[in-house]
Amino acid sequence: MRIILTGASGFVGRAVLQVLSSTADLAVIIPLRTPMRAMPDGVLSYPIHDLTDDQSAQFAVHRPDVVVHCASRVHIMSDKSADPLAEFRRVNVDGTLALARAASDAGARRFIFVSSIKVNGEETQPGRPYRSDDEPKPIDPYGISKLEAERGLLAHGAATGMEIVIIRPVLVYGHGVRANFLNMMRWLDRGVPLPFAAIRNKRSLVALGNLVDLIVTCVDHPAAAGQVFLVSDGDDLSTPDLLQRMASALNKPARLLPIPSWMLDAGAKLLGKGALSRRLCGSLQVDISSTQERLGWQPPLGVDDALRATARSYQEDVRK
């Protein structure tokens, strides 16, 4: 089987590449903007300038059976673009649909799209986790662009017969994680007191290894065709629970202060950090029962094992 994998130098794509390139009977081809320092044996690559490049000629040469599309313009906390939605649409919608057309023209039978839970929305109410068949309610330009890409892909699949598989991850953590999760580990590692002991929320997370396992499962699982899958570790945590378990993984104490959530929220809004406050204090849960039942899939990594592995990789990076 021949697979074209986009985003192979990114956080998720790099981990997918490691698994696919070590799987027998798979030939992996990756488009790259810059050369990779350590290319796995047997992997082919070709140069691109941008995700929106016309890749029809390359697809015609390599004739993939499956495309795994991990590349995107990612969510940016403080986007300085004059028109953020237009920029997200250019890459995440136009680029994705151009890839899909190149794939179907080249005879690909399946297109796997790594989307985002932001298609569903930003926050859930107690006891009401997001489901894959809920009406999408994206709020920010990133989520809107991902939904538009999903709808364009499903329409293209219906017109051409190419199987579309959509995966919506929640927050992904693991080796190489950046942004807020990395900051959280730094705070805990340095013993910084954190004002989250009184938070009573629930959030779904997904370990990188669990997400990669689902993506690889969807490469050839017959029941994946035409489906939308939500993915998490299946073990939702409150913010203080996550901090305590991450601190334990780092072998550090968690110094948590009981500041009321309304006070945290008010302070965050005054500082222009309302979105960050929502992530730390609000709930966002997903129901993965449909994913599990349709694919016969279970997350292979438990939360504590995944947090320990993330802590080890962080500590190794710090020592370098």
Protein Blocks (a to p, Z undefined) as FASTA:
>chain_A
ZZddehklmmklmmmmmmmmmpghiacddddfbdcfbdcehiacdddfbfkbcfklmmmm
nopabdcdfbccdddfbacbfblmlmmmmmmmmmmmmmmmmmmmnopabdcddddfklno
mbdcehiacdfkbccddfblmlmmmmmmmmmmmmmmmmnopacddddddddedehiahjl
lmmmmmmmnopacfkllpccddddddfklmmmmmmmmmmpmklgopacdddehiacdfkl
mmmmmmmmnopacddddddfklmmmmmmmnopmmmmmmmmmccdddfklmmmmnopacfb
dfklmmmmmmmmmmmmmmZZ
